[in-house]
């Protein structure tokens, strides 16, 4: 809240006032990829980063570094409400780093991040472009099952295709509010990255002065 002569303005109350995130200097130095698990956020984000010579970051990776533990451990030991607080704090941190003359970056959000109204509000207030990567739920299921088999990691949500589909449908209405929707079903990653760059008018930078990717 702004002050005059060191005193709070008028009769405005401090309670309930949310600190607004810093605005991005331009909507052209940031892209946030949203969508369900298996939509291709990480693979498309990396391809887009390579195309533009921008940094790429997965928000979940930042959360794990901040917490010094894996996402699964946070959920198991601290619960989802705690995780969502940590997720929002990490998103605020990213937006703060990208304000002003911040570094050009593509950020992939976790599957549930954009379904949280506070996170969506932070991105909107910062003027950050959001891209919803979508695919038929059957294809998302097959991709996720394949990834789980390759990694050897079992995710509870992948035990029941009906539960998987129900969560996808519940979250899709939130994803659909993104600035741009791009279908990824049956498509090459580089083609998807090229479409995003063209539709958002993103420009390649000559070289990076920042230190490497967060990946």
Rosetta blueprint (number, residue, H / E / L):
1 X L
2 X L
3 X E
4 X E
5 X L
6 X L
7 X E
8 X E
9 X L
10 X L
11 X L
12 X L
13 X L
14 X L
15 X L
16 X L
17 X L
18 X L
19 X L
20 X L
21 X L
22 X L
23 X L
24 X E
25 X L
26 X L
27 X L
28 X L
29 X L
30 X E
31 X E
32 X E
33 X E
34 X E
35 X L
36 X L
37 X L
38 X L
39 X L
40 X L
41 X H
42 X H
43 X H
44 X H
45 X H
46 X H
47 X H
48 X H
49 X H
50 X H
51 X H
52 X H
53 X L
54 X L
55 X E
56 X E
57 X E
58 X E
59 X H
60 X H
61 X H
62 X H
63 X H
64 X H
65 X H
66 X H
67 X H
68 X L
69 X L
70 X L
71 X H
72 X H
73 X H
74 X H
75 X H
76 X H
77 X H
78 X H
79 X L
80 X H
81 X H
82 X H
83 X H
84 X H
85 X H
86 X H
87 X H
88 X H
89 X H
90 X H
91 X H
92 X H
93 X H
94 X H
95 X H
96 X H
97 X H
98 X H
99 X E
100 X L
101 X L
102 X L
103 X L
104 X L
105 X E
106 X E
107 X E
108 X E
109 X L
110 X L
111 X L
112 X L
113 X L
114 X L
115 X L
116 X L
117 X H
118 X H
119 X H
120 X H
121 X H
122 X H
123 X H
124 X H
125 X H
126 X H
127 X L
128 X L
129 X E
130 X E
131 X E
132 X E
133 X E
134 X E
135 X L
136 X L
137 X H
138 X H
139 X H
140 X H
141 X H
142 X H
143 X H
144 X H
145 X H
146 X H
147 X H
148 X H
149 X H
150 X H
151 X H
152 X L
153 X L
154 X L
155 X L
156 X H
157 X H
158 X H
159 X H
160 X L
161 X H
162 X H
163 X H
164 X H
165 X H
166 X H
167 X H
168 X H
169 X H
170 X H
171 X H
172 X H
173 X H
174 X H
175 X H
176 X L
177 X L
178 X L
179 X L
180 X E
181 X E
182 X E
183 X E
184 X L
185 X L
186 X L
187 X L
188 X L
189 X H
190 X H
191 X H
192 X H
193 X H
194 X H
195 X H
196 X H
197 X H
198 X H
199 X H
200 X H
201 X L
202 X L
203 X L
204 X L
205 X L
206 X L
207 X L
208 X L
209 X L
210 X L
211 X L
212 X L
213 X L
214 X L
215 X L
